[in-house]
Amino acid sequence: MCALAADLGPGTALAYVELLETRRAYLSNLTPLPALPALLLLAERIDADAAATRFLVDGWLLLRMHDGSGPQVTPCKHDHS
């Protein structure tokens, strides 16, 4: 899998169908996906600002869209106190 992951371009994620655990873990049916569309499709909740330049995905992942260069991803820190 390391060789396959090295061949993936930026912005690509791997999806798998099944995790088989024996003495080692094996992933079956790996499929490369464009990361941003997959994230937006599988998110439970997406909040956006009025200009649609910032998206908060599932309350913890902040995507910032800039001048067409692609998203910048920032994990959000919540104060649970």
Phi and psi restraints in degrees (value plus and minus 20) as a CYANA .aco file:
   2 CYS   PHI     -81.1   -41.1
   2 CYS   PSI     -60.1   -20.1
   3 ALA   PHI     -86.5   -46.5
   3 ALA   PSI     -60.3   -20.3
   4 LEU   PHI     -84.7   -44.7
   4 LEU   PSI     -63.8   -23.8
   5 ALA   PHI     -83.5   -43.5
   5 ALA   PSI     -53.7   -13.7
   6 ALA   PHI     -89.6   -49.6
   6 ALA   PSI     -46.6    -6.6
   7 ASP   PHI    -100.5   -60.5
   7 ASP   PSI     -35.2     4.8
   8 LEU   PHI     -94.5   -54.5
   8 LEU   PSI     121.3   161.3
   9 GLY   PHI    -100.0   -60.0
   9 GLY   PSI     151.2   191.2
  10 PRO   PHI     -84.6   -44.6
  10 PRO   PSI     125.0   165.0
  11 GLY   PHI      61.3   101.3
  11 GLY   PSI      -5.8    34.2
  12 THR   PHI    -135.8   -95.8
  12 THR   PSI     116.7   156.7
  13 ALA   PHI    -140.2  -100.2
  13 ALA   PSI     139.0   179.0
  14 LEU   PHI    -124.2   -84.2
  14 LEU   PSI     112.2   152.2
  15 ALA   PHI    -130.7   -90.7
  15 ALA   PSI     126.7   166.7
  16 TYR   PHI    -151.7  -111.7
  16 TYR   PSI     136.9   176.9
  17 VAL   PHI    -111.2   -71.2
  17 VAL   PSI     -61.5   -21.5
  18 GLU   PHI    -162.1  -122.1
  18 GLU   PSI     121.8   161.8
  19 LEU   PHI    -128.0   -88.0
  19 LEU   PSI      93.6   133.6
  20 LEU   PHI    -121.9   -81.9
  20 LEU   PSI      99.4   139.4
  21 GLU   PHI    -129.1   -89.1
  21 GLU   PSI      97.9   137.9
  22 THR   PHI    -139.4   -99.4
  22 THR   PSI    -150.9  -110.9
  23 ARG   PHI     -90.4   -50.4
  23 ARG   PSI     -43.0    -3.0
  24 ARG   PHI    -148.0  -108.0
  24 ARG   PSI     142.5   182.5
  25 ALA   PHI    -115.0   -75.0
  25 ALA   PSI     115.8   155.8
  26 TYR   PHI    -146.3  -106.3
  26 TYR   PSI     116.4   156.4
  27 LEU   PHI    -121.3   -81.3
  27 LEU   PSI     117.7   157.7
  28 SER   PHI    -136.0   -96.0
  28 SER   PSI     132.9   172.9
  29 ASN   PHI      36.5    76.5
  29 ASN   PSI      36.5    76.5
  30 LEU   PHI     -91.1   -51.1
  30 LEU   PSI     116.9   156.9
  31 THR   PHI    -155.4  -115.4
  31 THR   PSI     104.2   144.2
  32 PRO   PHI     -94.7   -54.7
  32 PRO   PSI     117.4   157.4
  33 LEU   PHI    -152.0  -112.0
  33 LEU   PSI     128.2   168.2
  34 PRO   PHI     -84.3   -44.3
  34 PRO   PSI     105.0   145.0
  35 ALA   PHI     -84.1   -44.1
  35 ALA   PSI     -66.2   -26.2
  36 LEU   PHI     -84.4   -44.4
  36 LEU   PSI     -71.0   -31.0
  37 PRO   PHI     -81.2   -41.2
  37 PRO   PSI     -57.6   -17.6
  38 ALA   PHI     -84.7   -44.7
  38 ALA   PSI     -62.4   -22.4
  39 LEU   PHI     -81.3   -41.3
  39 LEU   PSI     -66.2   -26.2
  40 LEU   PHI     -88.2   -48.2
  40 LEU   PSI     -53.8   -13.8
  41 LEU   PHI     -91.2   -51.2
  41 LEU   PSI     -56.9   -16.9
  42 LEU   PHI    -113.8   -73.8
  42 LEU   PSI     -24.2    15.8
  43 ALA   PHI     -88.3   -48.3
  43 ALA   PSI     126.9   166.9
  44 GLU   PHI    -101.2   -61.2
  44 GLU   PSI     -54.6   -14.6
  45 ARG   PHI    -166.8  -126.8
  45 ARG   PSI     117.3   157.3
  46 ILE   PHI    -151.4  -111.4
  46 ILE   PSI     101.6   141.6
  47 ASP   PHI    -129.6   -89.6
  47 ASP   PSI     120.1   160.1
  48 ALA   PHI    -151.2  -111.2
  48 ALA   PSI     134.1   174.1
  49 ASP   PHI    -101.5   -61.5
  49 ASP   PSI     153.1   193.1
  50 ALA   PHI     -83.0   -43.0
  50 ALA   PSI     -51.3   -11.3
  51 ALA   PHI    -107.9   -67.9
  51 ALA   PSI     -22.4    17.6
  52 ALA   PHI      36.0    76.0
  52 ALA   PSI      21.5    61.5
  53 THR   PHI    -128.4   -88.4
  53 THR   PSI     -33.2     6.8
  54 ARG   PHI    -153.8  -113.8
  54 ARG   PSI     112.3   152.3
  55 PHE   PHI    -146.5  -106.5
  55 PHE   PSI     109.2   149.2
  56 LEU   PHI    -123.2   -83.2
  56 LEU   PSI      94.8   134.8
  57 VAL   PHI    -120.3   -80.3
  57 VAL   PSI     102.4   142.4
  58 ASP   PHI      33.9    73.9
  58 ASP   PSI       6.9    46.9
  59 GLY   PHI      56.6    96.6
  59 GLY   PSI     -14.7    25.3
  60 TRP   PHI    -160.4  -120.4
  60 TRP   PSI     -36.6     3.4
  61 LEU   PHI    -134.3   -94.3
  61 LEU   PSI      97.1   137.1
  62 LEU   PHI    -120.0   -80.0
  62 LEU   PSI     101.4   141.4
  63 LEU   PHI    -125.5   -85.5
  63 LEU   PSI     106.8   146.8
  64 ARG   PHI    -132.1   -92.1
  64 ARG   PSI     101.9   141.9
  65 MET   PHI    -115.8   -75.8
  65 MET   PSI     109.6   149.6
  66 HIS   PHI    -137.1   -97.1
  66 HIS   PSI    -176.1  -136.1
  67 ASP   PHI     -82.6   -42.6
  67 ASP   PSI      21.7    61.7
  68 GLY   PHI      63.0   103.0
  68 GLY   PSI     -16.2    23.8
  69 SER   PHI    -104.9   -64.9
  69 SER   PSI     -18.8    21.2
  70 GLY   PHI      83.5   123.5
  70 GLY   PSI     150.4   190.4
  71 PRO   PHI     -98.3   -58.3
  71 PRO   PSI     130.9   170.9
  72 GLN   PHI    -129.8   -89.8
  72 GLN   PSI     109.4   149.4
  73 VAL   PHI    -125.1   -85.1
  73 VAL   PSI     110.1   150.1
  74 THR   PHI    -154.9  -114.9
  74 THR   PSI      99.7   139.7
  75 PRO   PHI     -87.3   -47.3
  75 PRO   PSI     114.8   154.8
  76 CYS   PHI    -107.7   -67.7
  76 CYS   PSI     123.4   163.4
  77 LYS   PHI    -125.5   -85.5
  77 LYS   PSI     104.1   144.1
  78 HIS   PHI    -124.1   -84.1
  78 HIS   PSI     121.4   161.4
  79 ASP   PHI    -113.9   -73.9
  79 ASP   PSI      87.1   127.1
  80 HIS   PHI    -109.3   -69.3
  80 HIS   PSI      -1.3    38.7
